[in-house]
Amino acid sequence: AAMFFKDLTRVEQLEERADRRGPSSIRTLTAPMEALPFKSGSFELVWCEGGAYIMGVDAALDAWRRLLAPGGSLVITECEWRTDAPSEQARTLWQAYPGMRTGDDNRHAIAEADYELLGVVELPESDRWDEYYTPLRARIAALRAGPALAPALAQACAQAEREIDVFEHSQGSYSYVFYLLAPG
């Protein structure tokens, strides 16, 4: 399995946790997502949840194909527009990700990249709200009730609250979708 972090501090924290627990199968690696230093055919499954957008879905489909062993699968999640006319709030929130497309456009890109679409699961909005945003909102409130937050954490909290607000007021504009793929 692969986990992608933009912040090396999180990699260091993961390494420290693994070391405290004793011998483990966790191995960390710092490398560009588009040029992972593994032999071709190294994995039966490449799973990237919430990270393909960093390099762009098209680039991810291209770069990660070589990592798959024969019969292997690629799972990615992608945020995508559910409408041709998303709310202004949603467009503003996602303007930093110009590669965001509709589901039809993503399925077309998957076919163009010569992948077979084995399955598609759109995350229900209730899952996102109940399982992610509600606990996140509570955690932010708990953090703010304590000592003053470091500037970077305060900024991350504000960003998360903005996303929660946009999601709450723009339901139906965008969604997160799992794609299960096999090279064609």
Backbone torsions as a table, in degrees:
resi	resn	phi	psi	omega
1	ALA	NA	153.6	-179.5
2	ALA	-126.7	139.9	173.8
3	MET	-124.8	132.2	-177.9
4	PHE	-109.6	130.0	178.5
5	PHE	-124.2	136.7	173.4
6	LYS	-83.8	-21.3	-174.5
7	ASP	-107.7	117.8	-178.0
8	LEU	-63.9	-22.2	177.3
9	THR	-59.1	-38.3	179.8
10	ARG	-67.6	-35.6	176.4
11	VAL	-64.0	-45.0	179.3
12	GLU	-61.9	-39.7	178.0
13	GLN	-64.0	-41.1	178.0
14	LEU	-62.5	-43.8	178.7
15	GLU	-61.2	-43.5	179.9
16	GLU	-63.1	-44.2	178.2
17	ARG	-60.9	-44.6	-179.8
18	ALA	-62.8	-41.9	179.5
19	ASP	-62.7	-40.1	-179.8
20	ARG	-64.9	-29.7	-177.7
21	ARG	-86.2	-3.8	178.8
22	GLY	93.8	-166.6	-177.9
23	PRO	-55.2	135.8	-178.9
24	SER	-147.8	170.9	178.2
25	SER	-93.4	6.7	179.2
26	ILE	-79.6	126.8	176.2
27	ARG	-128.7	126.0	179.4
28	THR	-97.3	154.2	-179.2
29	LEU	-150.0	133.2	173.7
30	THR	-108.1	113.0	-176.5
31	ALA	-158.0	157.3	176.1
32	PRO	-67.2	135.3	-178.6
33	MET	-60.0	-31.0	-176.3
34	GLU	-83.0	-6.1	-179.4
35	ALA	-143.1	57.5	-178.0
36	LEU	-67.3	134.1	-172.5
37	PRO	-84.1	58.0	176.7
38	PHE	-119.2	152.1	177.4
39	LYS	-66.1	150.1	174.7
40	SER	-58.8	140.7	178.9
41	GLY	74.8	21.7	-175.7
42	SER	-76.4	-20.7	-170.8
43	PHE	-130.2	141.5	172.2
44	GLU	-82.3	-24.8	-179.1
45	LEU	-142.1	128.8	169.3
46	VAL	-115.8	122.0	-175.3
47	TRP	-121.8	120.7	178.4
48	CYS	-130.4	104.0	-178.7
49	GLU	-101.1	113.1	175.9
50	GLY	74.2	24.8	-178.6
51	GLY	-131.2	-16.9	-177.0
52	ALA	-60.4	-29.6	-178.5
53	TYR	-62.1	-23.4	-177.7
54	ILE	-59.4	-40.8	179.1
55	MET	-105.5	-8.8	-177.4
56	GLY	97.5	137.2	-175.6
57	VAL	-60.1	-42.8	-178.9
58	ASP	-60.8	-44.1	179.2
59	ALA	-65.6	-38.7	178.6
60	ALA	-63.8	-45.2	178.7
61	LEU	-58.2	-40.3	-179.2
62	ASP	-71.7	-49.4	-173.6
63	ALA	-69.2	-34.4	-172.8
64	TRP	-90.3	-12.3	179.2
65	ARG	-55.5	-45.4	-175.4
66	ARG	-64.7	-21.6	-179.0
67	LEU	-73.7	-19.6	-173.3
68	LEU	-81.5	132.3	172.5
69	ALA	-72.0	161.1	175.6
70	PRO	-54.4	132.5	-176.7
71	GLY	81.7	2.1	-178.0
72	GLY	-74.1	166.8	-178.2
73	SER	-131.0	153.4	175.7
74	LEU	-120.0	129.2	174.9
75	VAL	-118.2	125.2	174.7
76	ILE	-130.8	153.9	169.0
77	THR	-112.9	151.0	-178.9
78	GLU	-146.9	140.3	171.6
79	CYS	-86.1	132.0	-177.7
80	GLU	-141.5	154.5	178.3
81	TRP	-70.4	138.0	176.2
82	ARG	-101.0	-2.0	-178.0
83	THR	-146.4	155.8	175.5
84	ASP	-79.3	-12.2	-178.9
85	ALA	-128.4	70.1	179.1
86	PRO	-65.6	158.3	179.4
87	SER	-61.0	155.5	178.2
88	GLU	-60.2	-40.5	178.4
89	GLN	-59.9	-44.0	-179.3
90	ALA	-66.4	-43.1	178.5
91	ARG	-60.6	-41.8	179.5
92	THR	-65.0	-44.7	179.8
93	LEU	-58.7	-42.3	-173.5
94	TRP	-96.6	9.1	-179.2
95	GLN	-62.3	-23.9	178.7
96	ALA	-72.6	-9.3	178.4
97	TYR	-121.1	79.7	-176.9
98	PRO	-67.5	-15.1	179.7
99	GLY	-81.1	-1.1	-179.0
100	MET	-66.2	132.4	-175.6
101	ARG	-129.3	179.3	172.9
102	THR	-81.3	165.4	176.2
103	GLY	-59.5	-41.7	178.4
104	ASP	-60.4	-42.5	179.0
105	ASP	-65.1	-38.9	178.1
106	ASN	-66.5	-42.5	178.7
107	ARG	-64.0	-36.4	176.2
108	HIS	-64.0	-44.3	179.4
109	ALA	-63.3	-38.4	178.3
110	ILE	-62.7	-45.4	178.4
111	ALA	-64.6	-42.5	179.0
112	GLU	-62.5	-31.3	178.9
113	ALA	-82.4	4.8	177.9
114	ASP	62.7	47.6	170.7
115	TYR	-111.4	147.5	172.1
116	GLU	-90.9	130.9	179.1
117	LEU	-85.7	108.1	-177.5
118	LEU	-89.3	-25.9	-179.0
119	GLY	-171.5	151.3	178.3
120	VAL	-136.7	129.2	176.9
121	VAL	-131.5	115.1	174.7
122	GLU	-85.8	127.1	178.5
123	LEU	-67.7	126.2	178.0
124	PRO	-62.5	142.5	179.5
125	GLU	-57.6	-33.7	-179.7
126	SER	-63.5	-37.2	177.5
127	ASP	-62.9	-43.6	-179.1
128	ARG	-63.2	-42.7	-178.0
129	TRP	-70.7	-55.3	-173.5
130	ASP	-71.8	-37.8	-173.1
131	GLU	-93.4	-19.3	-175.2
132	TYR	-121.3	-60.0	-172.5
133	TYR	-71.0	-38.8	-179.8
134	THR	-62.1	-50.0	176.5
135	PRO	-65.2	-35.0	178.7
136	LEU	-63.6	-43.7	178.2
137	ARG	-60.5	-41.5	178.8
138	ALA	-65.4	-40.1	179.9
139	ARG	-65.6	-40.4	177.6
140	ILE	-62.7	-43.4	178.5
141	ALA	-61.5	-41.4	179.0
142	ALA	-65.3	-41.2	177.7
143	LEU	-62.1	-42.7	-178.1
144	ARG	-70.8	-22.3	179.2
145	ALA	-77.0	-15.3	-178.6
146	GLY	-92.0	-155.7	179.4
147	PRO	-62.0	163.6	-179.9
148	ALA	-54.6	138.1	-178.4
149	LEU	-81.4	146.8	171.9
150	ALA	-61.1	147.9	-176.8
151	PRO	-53.2	-42.3	-178.8
152	ALA	-65.3	-39.1	178.5
153	LEU	-69.8	-40.7	177.0
154	ALA	-60.2	-40.6	178.4
155	GLN	-66.2	-42.8	178.4
156	ALA	-62.8	-40.1	177.5
157	CYS	-63.5	-44.1	179.5
158	ALA	-63.0	-40.7	178.6
159	GLN	-63.6	-44.0	179.3
160	ALA	-63.9	-41.8	178.3
161	GLU	-63.2	-37.3	177.5
162	ARG	-63.8	-44.8	178.4
163	GLU	-61.5	-42.2	178.3
164	ILE	-60.4	-45.9	-179.8
165	ASP	-61.8	-44.6	179.8
166	VAL	-63.8	-44.2	179.8
167	PHE	-60.4	-43.5	-178.9
168	GLU	-62.4	-37.4	-175.9
169	HIS	-97.9	-4.7	-177.2
170	SER	-126.3	26.4	-178.1
171	GLN	-54.6	136.2	-178.0
172	GLY	98.0	-13.0	180.0
173	SER	-79.0	-37.9	-177.7
174	TYR	-147.8	163.3	-177.7
175	SER	-153.2	162.6	173.7
176	TYR	-102.0	137.2	-173.5
177	VAL	-133.2	135.1	172.3
178	PHE	-91.5	135.1	173.8
179	TYR	-119.7	125.0	173.6
180	LEU	-104.1	121.0	-170.0
181	LEU	-130.1	153.4	171.2
182	ALA	-133.2	138.9	177.5
183	PRO	-58.6	140.4	-179.3
184	GLY	-79.4	NA	NA
